[in-house]
Amino acid sequence: MKLILSSKIPVIEYEKKSERFRSLKFVLEPLEQAIFFPHKKVANTYFFCQKVDLCFVNRDGTILSLYSNVRSEKLIFCFKAYGLYYLPLGTSTQLQVGKKIPVK
């Protein structure tokens, strides 16, 4: 799966609990791919060592809310969401709320 923006960004999908738990915790190098968590309504950035952009989507892939430049130790809720994308810093500027997320 790839996120189609000004450049193609690979998307990694985490479904197992062990993958979800680890995700970006204690990762020091900058994020270069998007990470998708299905069935997630809460973004937890505790123990992240970098800033990220967040994108909550519904089942159809329509963007419900965007958060840019989210720092560590934040907890963000979106109860109508189906999934969550952790995006590299600065990519949320190319997305709009209410539009479909460009994934192939």
N, C-alpha and C positions, 0 to 999 in steps of 0.2 A: 504494500500500500504506500502511496506517495501523496504528500500534500502539495498541490500545484499552486504556487504563488509566483513571485518574480523568478524564483528558482525552485527546482523540485527538491522537497525535503522528505527524506524517508520517514515513515511512521512505524513505530514499534507498538504492538498491542500487548498489554500485560493482562492476563486473566487469572493466573495462579496466585494464591495468597502470599506465597513467599516472594514472588516477583513484585507484587503490589507493595509489600512491606518495605522492600529494599528500594525500589524505584530510583530516586535521585538522592537519597540520603548519603551524605559523605562523599559525593562525587565532586572532585575538584576541577576537572577540565570543563570548559564551556559546553553547553548542550548544543549538538549539531543536528539532532533529529527530533521529531515530534514524538511524544509518548501518549498513547491513548489508553484510558481506563474505562471499559464499559461498566455499566451498573454502578456508577459513582456519582454522588451528589455533593460531596464535601471535598474540598482541596485542602490538604494538610502539607504545609511547607516546613514543618519542624525538622531540624537537622539538615536542611539544604545548605549547601556551601556556595550557592549562586542565586542570582535573581532570574526569574522565569516569567513568561506570559501564560495566562490561563484562559481557556476557552471552554465554556460549558455548552453542550449540544443536547438536543432532544433526539428521539428515535429516528427521525427523518434526516438528521444531520444539520438541522437549522440551528444557527448560533443563538443561544439565549442570552448569554452575557460574556463579556470580555474584560479581562483585567490585565493591565500591562505593568511591567517592572515590579512584580511582586517579590518582596524580599523574604528572607527566612523568618520562621516562627510566626506564620500567619495561618489562620483557619477561616476558610471562606465557604459559605453554604449557597447552594442553588437547588431548592427542593423540587423544582419542575424538571431538572436535568435528567438525562439518561446516561450521559458519559462526560468525560473530562479529558481535555487535551492539555498537556504541558508542552509549551512551544518555546523555541529558542527566543532569546531576548530580542525584541524589535519586530517580530513577525506579526503581532496582533494589529499593527498599524495598517496592514494590507487586508484586514478582514472587517466585516460590518455585522452588527447585530441585526437579526432578521433574515440574513442571507444564508444560503447553504454553504457549508465548509467544502472547499474544493479538494476532494480526495478521490483518487482513482486507485 
